[in-house]
Amino acid sequence: MALKDIVRNIQDAPKVKSLSEVIDNFIVQRESKPNDHSYGWHPSSFCDMCIRHKVISDIVEEKKANNFSEKLYRIFDVGSSLHRWYQEEYLGPSGILWGKWRCSRCHMYVWGFMPSIKCSCEESQRTPLCLKFCTDFSRSSSSSEATYLPEKMQNRGGCVHCGKWGKWEFREVPFRLDAEGLSEPILGHCDGVLILPSGVLLEAKTINSFGFAGLFAPRRAHVLQGQAYAELLRRKAVPGCTRPLPEAKKILIFYIGKNTSDEKEFWIDVDRDVGSAVLEIPFQVEAAHKSKTLPDKHSECEEDEKCRRVKKCSVKKFCFAKRVSYKSLTLYGEKYGR
């Protein structure tokens, strides 16, 4: 590229006040697109749910989209990146991580351990995905769009633009349970199954230094989430997998300190009764709506009306109101709420 082209590229670059502004604008655009998390019942959301709270909030509160700040989304992204690093750079190459692997080049899926060989798409001529990613990003004076240059593709299927083959990406272990009595399926994914040599369901969590220092036992919600995933694995609710599924006898709640890379691990026995009870929560919520009845208060709230749940409850004024009923809440919701 000639010096005049470099100067032209610099002059044509977008004018911004700060890099943070560019990043935040991108996050806003990314999160404005529809996503699958608004559909279905997710154990990460309902595992420690108060059924009465859910039913009341469904009636009286207007459904709102997640209004997370850009900073919080960046925190989520950092955690997801750490998950992928541990899965694809440590646990996968160690030969102990079982799950769903995808070739980044052709998007072919493989179930099991991380393959030790390259994907067979390496032997093909050229794939649409490789053609998509192998582009010339130089900007001409007449156009700022990237142009596809198929002649830059090697005949054996490799990409001379990046000089690399496809990479095996870990897609975790997805779950889907469709059941009678539920309007939407139970959906989720665990961080993988470790074979050590018996099966251990992995739930990895990233946490900041303050939370990490005060962590002497796994958090209740994380334990319940792990038990729910172990039960889904036992029920073989793993879509698309035709291979025999491993049996998880233990659950490993693995905490990673985001600031220090320190680690804490808690090993828990799989409890089918606990896992089944967690998976019953969506059924109980939908059954309450169908019968138009309010569930009982949470056991913690019955024992102590000043417990942590009550302090954080957004519908406590309705929950503890005298003579409250499903019908009275519906009338209130129609007038003031939804």
N, C-alpha and C positions, 0 to 999 in steps of 0.2 A: 504494500500500500504506500502510495506516495505521500510526502509530507503535507501537500495541499489537501489530500483527502482526510488525513488525520485532523488537520485544523478545521476542515468543514464539519467533520463529525462532532468535534467539541462545540462548535458554534451552533449546531443543530440540536444539541442535547437539550432536554426540557429544563426550564428554569424553576428551581425549587429553593425554598428557604432552608430546609433541613432534610436530612435523610430520614429522620423519624417521621416526618410528615408523609413522605412517600410510602414508608412501611405501613403506617396507620391507615392511609387511604386504600392500600392494597388489601389490608385485613378487612376493612369495611366492605369492600367490593366482594371479596371472597365469601364472607359470612352472609351476605345478602342473597346468595344463591340458595335454592332449595337443597336440603340434605335429608338423609334417611333417618336421622336421629329423632325427628318429630313423629315418626311412625313406629308403632309397636310398643310393647312393654319391655323396658330395659332393666335387668337386675341391678345395674349400677344406680338406677334411680329409685327403684321400689324396694330394694332388699331390706331397708330399715324403716320402711314407710309406716306411718300411722294410718290405718285404713279409714278410720272416722275422719281424720283430717283430709284425706284425699277426696272422699265423697262430698264433704261439706264444701271444699274449695272448688270442686267441679260444678257445684250448684250456684254458689254465690259470687265466685271470682271470675272475672273476665280472663279468658285464655290469652296469654301474652307470649310473644317470641322472646327468646333469650336476649337480654339487653346487656351482655357482658361488655366490659370496656376492652379497648384494643390491648391494653397492658395485660389483662387477664387472658386474652387469647394468646398473647406471646408466651405467657407462663405455661399455658396448655401445650403450646407447640414445643417449648423446651423439654417438657416432660415426655412428649411423644418421641422426640428425637433421641432422648436418652434410652427410651424403651427399645427403639430400633437398633441403636448402637450395641446394647447388650445382647439383643437377639441375633443380629447379623454378624457382629464382629467377635463376640465372645462365646455365647452358648451354641449358636449354630455350628461354627467351625469346630467346637469341642466335641461335636457328635452326640449331644445329649438332648437337644431340643427337637421335639416332635410337633408337627403342625403342617400348615399349608404354606408352600413356597411358590413364588412366582418369578418367572424370568422377566426381567425388566425390558427385554428387547422384543419378545413375541407375546408376552403375557400368558404363556402356558403355565398351568398349575401342576404341582407335584405334591403329593401327600407323603409325609414321613419325616425323615431327618434331612438336614440340608444336603443336597446333592454335592458330591465331591468332584463331579465333572461338569463341564459347560453344557448348556442347553443344546438340544439337537438342532435348534434353529440356526446354529453356527454353520451347519452344512448346507443350508438352503441358499438360494441365490440372493434375494433381498426381500425383506418383509415390509409391509406398509408402515409399520411402526418405525423401523429403522430408516425408511425413506422420509418419514415425518421428522425424525430428530436430526437427521444428517442434512443440515441446511447451511447455506452461506449467510452469515449474519452481518456481512459487510453492507453498509448503507451507501447507496448511490445518490447522486444529486437529484435524481428524478423520483426516487421512491424510498420510503423509510421502512418498507415491508421486507421481511426475510424471504428469499427466493429459494425454491427447492432445486438442487443440482444433482439429479440422479447419476450423472457421470462420476460423481465422487464416491459412489458405492463400489466396493470391491466385489468381484464376481462371486467369491466364496461366501459372501454375506456379511463381511466385517465392515466396520465404519472407519474410514480413514480420517474423518473429521475429529473424532474423539480418540481413535486408536484403541478402543476397548470393545470387549464383547459385552453381552448382556450380563447383568448381575442377579444373583438369587436374592429376592426380597422376601422377608417373612410376613405373611398375611395372617398370622396368629391362628386361632382355632375358632371358627364362627359357629354360632348356635342359632337354631330356629325351631321353636316348638309351636305348632299349630294344634289347637285343641278345641273341642266342643265347649261352648260356654264363654269363649273369648272372641270379641269382635276383631281383635288384632293379635298377631302372634307375639310370643316372647322371643326377643332378639338380643344377641350379645356376642361377645368374643372374649376368651381368656388369653393370657399372654403366652400360652403354650403349655405343653406337657413335657416334663423332664423325665427321662428314663434313667433311673439311678440305682439298681436296674429296674426296680418297681416304679410304677407310674406316680408322678407327683405333679399335681396341677399348680401351675405358676401364676401368681398374681403379683406383679411388680408395681410399686407405687413410688413416685418421686415426691420428695418433701423438702421444705426449706430447713435451714439450720435451727430455727426456733422450735419447730415441730419435732425435728429429729432428736434434739437434745432431751425433750420430755417424753420420748417414746420408749416405754418399758414393756409394752404389750401391744399386740396388733389391735387396730381400731375395730370396733364392733361391726361397722358397716362393711369393712373390707373382709372380715371373716364370713359374714353372711353372704356377701357377693361370691366369695370363693366356694362356699358350700352349695350355692345355687348352680354355679358352673359345673361343679363336680357331679351334681345330680343330672344336669342336662347331658353331660358326657355319658353318664351311666345309662340314660334313656336313649342314647345314640341319636340325639337331636342335632346332628352335625350335617348340614346340607352339602351335597356334592362329593362326599367322601365314600368311596367304594371299598376302601381298604379296612382291615380290622382295626377297631379303635382301641387304644390302650386303656387300661383300667387305672383310675387314680385312687390310691389308697391314702395318700397324704395331700395336704395343701400347704404350699410354701408362700407365705406373705413376705415379700422381699422389698424392703424399703431402701431407696437410694437417696442420699443427701445431695441435693442439687448444688449446694455451695461448696461442699468439701469432697464429694464422691465417696463419703463413708457409707457403709452398708450395715443393715440390721436384718436378720431373718428370723421368722417365727414359723415353726413346723406344727401343723394342726392335723389331727385325725379327721378323716371324712366322716360326717355324720349324716346319714340318709334322711333321718327324721327332720333335722334342721333344714337341709336342702329342700326337701319336699314342702316344708312349712313356708319357706320363703317363696317358692313357686306358686303357692296357693293364694298369695296376696292379690294378684290381678283378678283371679276368679272371684274372690270375696268382694272386691270393689265393684265389679260388673254385676254380680248377683245383687248387691245392695241397691244399685240403680234400677235393676229390673223389678225388684220387689218394692221399690220406693220406701225403704226402711233405713234408718241410721244405724250403723254398727256401734258397738259399745266403745267406751273410751279405752285408750291404750292402758295397759296394766300399770305402767309407770305413772300415768296421770291420775289413775284411780287411787294410788297409794299416796301420792304427794302432788297437790295442785300447784306447787311452786317448783316442780322439777325442771330439768333442763329443757324438756320437750315443750312444756307450757310456756317457758320464757321465750322460746323461739317460734312458737306457734302463731301463724298469721290469722287463724280463724278461732282463737280461743274464746272470743266474746260470744260466738255462736255455739261453740262446743259446750260451754259451761252455762249457757242460758237455761232458765227454767222453762219447762214445757216446750222445748225445741223439738221439732219434728221435720221429717223430710218434706212434708207438704208446706209447712210454714217457711222453710228455707227456700223452697221453690218459688213461693209468692214473693219473697224478699228479692231473690235473684232476678225475677222477671221485672221487678220495679226499679231496683237500684243497681243490680250487678250486671249480669250478662244480658 
